[in-house]
Amino acid sequence: MALTQKFDPEKADNFADMEKQFAVKAVHHMTVYWGILEKLPGSKLRLTRLDDEILEHFKKEFPDFDPAETINEDQMKSKEGKEKWRNFVNQYEKKVEDFNFGTMLRKSPKTEYGEKETIFAVRMQFYAIEIARNRAGLNDWICEQAQSKDKS
């Protein structure tokens, strides 16, 4: 492909190597985040320099979202849900690096990452939901559990 040609993701082949690279990056992000939560209570953690702005915007756009509840993936990924999230996410295109990069998100703040407990999301969905969970103290149990394991 010539450098002057525009890349059209709709016409791109699904290359196995690209999928592997994505998976490695998504798993790395998930592992690093969990490691941080094991060392620092989520309520004391800042995920971005824009946490306050993201949380305020998230609450405004998704007033019925309860960070303590399990995410309804069908609702989130419905046609209406996708459109609402797309509008939210795209506002961070020039503000947050990798704003739309794929990542893993726990369905519930009460569980660890696992095959049945994790969904695919974009980075801004992860930030919005995890910032809300952290501010509500819903991820603090992870640090407490890790610290109690260290002591025993």
C-alpha angles and dihedrals in degrees: 000000000000115000091237092059117098116241111237110199090194090064098038121118116242099245117200092219092054090051091050092050090050092049092049092050093046093049091046091053091048093048094047092048092050090048091053091049089052090057102036130034109250090232088067096044129101115200097187139003086253099055094123093048093045093049093048091048091045093052090048095049097037105031093160095053111117110198090203093060129082113263115252098226094189091055092044092051097039117114090261093043093050091050093049092047092045090056090049096045097045092060087071097053094111096029107052126044114235088007092162100032114128119256141160122264128189112237090219134028087222096068140063121239111285139148095266095033098054134075134189114253139157121261095257091053088051092048095047095047097040093046088053091048093047094048089051090052091241094134097046091095089070093063092041091052093047092047092050090051090051091053095050 
